[in-house]
Amino acid sequence: MVDDLDRALIHALQLAGRAPYSRIADVLGVSTQTVARRYQRLRAEAGLRVVGLPDPHRTGRSQWLVRLTTTPRATQSLAATLARRPDTTWIKLASGGTELVAILQTTPTTANPLLLHDLPATPTLTSLTTHHLLHLYRGGPTPWPARAQALTPPQSQAFTPVFGGDGSRGGPGADIREGDGELLAGLGEDGRVPVGELARRTGWAVGTVARRLGELEASGAIYYDVDVDPTALGITTSAMLWFSVPPAAADRVGRALAEHDELAFVAATTGRTNLVAHALCASPAALHTYLTERVGAIEQITALETVPILRTVKSAAPNVGLRV
């Protein structure tokens, strides 16, 4: 489990993913060595990673949430195959170990062969449903509150200049260009990778890398996310929630759900259900209480499917696979 200082460090990294140890130490009132030591320990023991990701809306990409059911023996192999693909993120092993939930990215000009050919032709697949993500209420640049509640308001404000602006996204500035590919790949592997390493990877001068990073951060074209093992934060129970809501109420319900601290992800989708969320709770009892008391109080929800998540196979960065 993490302590208060660990939580403050995680919160700081969520606000300012590339902030130097010394900057974080000054705000938290500890030594630079303490911050560096805590960061390395969290990486080793809690899977802490900072990743730099492009805002998909700024790249013109579409996101699809895919639900796949396989034969029991085939799930691990299919999960590993999907995790190796650069166009997949956020792969979860669900239900009794035979269902996978993944986010797939497509471009406006390229029909993704995974959706059109590869998955439908998989002989071990027993069901496949695809849901186009129409609107994100929480997730992406909007972090899960459990990772962003440890700092005081003045401490949070102290990271604003590092973060770029007032924390809002989509301000004026640079958009992602085709030549940014290697820069984005490096940030996707490690959002705190030194500028010198990014210069080596891109073939650019160090000053060019620093200037380009500043442009992309200021415009909101890229953002930094923090991966950390939820169990280190006291979370033992995870589930996907699939909601049916009358269309006229969908936006109102989506916004209401996005205010719930128990939800790390909330989106509007196509399909038989039109809202989806990812719940993270301290225990099965806590999930039950959340569903019966908070979700149950929203009268516009006409149906709910709860699917337990057993393990994360791949996390935020599109090119980084986790254990299977």
Summary of the structure (lengths in Angstrom):
residues: 324
radius of gyration: 19.8
end to end distance: 22.9
largest distance: 57.3
contacts: 1023
relative contact order: 0.18
helix: 40%
strand: 27%
